[in-house]
Amino acid sequence: MEAEELLRRVAGGDQRAFEELYGLVSGPVFGLVRRVVRDPAQSEEVAQEVLLELWRSAARFDPGRGSALAWILTVAHRRAVDRVRSARAAGEREQRDALRSEPRAFDQVSEEVEAGLEREWVRRCLDRLTALQRQSVTLAYYDGYTYREVAERLSLPLGTVKTRMRDGLTRLRECLGGAA
């Protein structure tokens, strides 16, 4: 049975259809989540959350907007990105709290100066990109948008954004190679 039909039946509360859907999509969901989250334990947790969300929100699937598998993988990707952002924010909060509680030593001051120089180097390398490349890279890496979200914000095809990002990152890598 196809995923679209299974989702329709799951929306009606059919547990057997959910078991079948689980067997059909759990592998691709885990694989996608694992690529984004990277940590195996957290990936398993996020994948389970996604599958639970499918049980709860199967009625929201609209076959007119795309295939069931695409919808499911979009849900998985968004949940995985949310987990990564949440973990990053928690780490940054912990780091800020730790810095506030430590006395400022000379080494810390020199590290901050070095970090400032590195930021300046990155800024200079970003300035060497075309405006279009810089815009795409900035949205993705500084504002945290996915490629698809960058494409939507810029009203561009996803392939165009991916090409700009690839070319821009290649130029950044070449420019920053001199910093290493």
N, C-alpha and C positions, 0 to 999 in steps of 0.2 A: 504494500500500500504506500502511496506517496505521502510526503510530509504535509502537503496542503490538506489532504483528507484527514490525516491523523490529527492535525491541529484543530480542524473543525470539530472532530469528535471529542478531543480533549476539552475544548471550550464548553462542550455539553456535559463534562464531568466523567467521561469514559476512561476508567483507570487502565483498562487493557490497551486502549489506544495510546495512553501516555507511556506505558511500558514499551510498546513498539516504537514510539517516537524517541524515547530515551535510548533505546538500542541503536536507532538509526543515526541520531545526531550527537550522542555523547562523545564519540571520538573526535569528530571535527571541532566541536565546541572546546574540548579540552586542549586540542592541538593549537587552536587560535589563542586561547587564554594563556597557554604555556609560553607562546612566542612573545606575548605582551608583558606578562607578569614575571616570567622567568623562574621564580621560586616554585619548586614542585608542590610543596604543601599548600601554599597560597593559591596556586593554580587550581588544585583540586577543590579547594574551598569555593573559589569564584565560579568554577564550572558547576558545582552543585547549586550555588545560588542562582545561576542562570537557568538551570533545568527546573528548579523550583519556581522561578519566575514564569517559565513557560507554562507550567501547570496553572498558575494563578492568572496569567494574562493572555492565554491562547485566544480569547475572544477578540483581542485587539489586532490580531493579524488581519491585514487587508490584502487579499490575493490580487487586487487591482494595482497594487504598488510594487509588486515583485514576488519572487518565489519565497516559499516558506523557509527554505534553507538560508537564503540571503537575509531574511528577517531575523532568523534565529542567530545567525553569526553576527549580525549587527548588534543585537542585544548583548551577545557575549563580548564583542569588542568594546562596547561602551562600558560594560560592567568591569572589564579588565583594566581599561584606561582609568576609570574612576578609582579602582583599587591602587593603581600605581601612583596616581596623583595624591590620594589620601595618605599613602605610605610616605611619599616624598614630603608632604606638608608636615606630617607628624615628625619625621626626622629633622626637618628644618626647625620646627618648634623646639624639639629637644636640644638641638645644637645651639639655638639662641639662648635657651634657658641655661645651658651649661656655660656659655660664654659670659653671661651676666654674673654667674656665681663665682667665676674664677678671677683672681687678681690678674691684671694685665701685665704680663712680663715683656721684656725687651724682645724676646723671640716672637711673641704674638704680634707685636707692632711691626716687626720686619716682615712677617708672613702677610700681614694685611697690606703692606706696601707692595710686596711681590704680587699679591692677588690683584691689586689695583693696576699694576703694570700689565699683567696678563689680560685683564679686562680691556685695557687700552689697546693692546695688540689685537684682540678679537674685534674690537670696534673698527680698527684700521682695516683689518681683513674684510670685514663686512662692507666697508665703504668701497672696496674694490669689486664687489659684486654688482651686477646690473640691478637697477631699481626693482625689477620684477623678481629676480632671484632673492634679493634681500628681503623683500616683502613676504615671500613665501617662507623663507627660512625663519624669519622673525616670528611670524604667526605660529609656526610649528614648534620652534625650540624655545622661544621666550614666552609665548602666550599659551603654549601647551595644546594647540589644536592638532587633530589628526589630519592626515593628508586630505581625507574626504571633507572635513570641516573647513580646511583652508580653501579647497575648491569651491565649496558652497559660499564662503564669505567673499571670495573674489569673483564669483559667478564664472568660473572657468571649468573646462572638462578636467576630470581627475587625472588623466594622462598628461595633460599640459602641466599641472601642478607637480606631478611626480618627476617630470623631465626637468623643470626648473629647480626643484629641490636637489635632484641628483647632480646637475651641473653646478649649482651653487655650493653644495657640500664638497664637491671635488675641488672647486677653486679655493674654498676655505681650507681644506686639508693641505693643499699645495702652499698656500700662504702661511698657514700656521706651522708648517713643517720647519720653517726657519726659526720658530720659537723654541723648538724642542732641543 
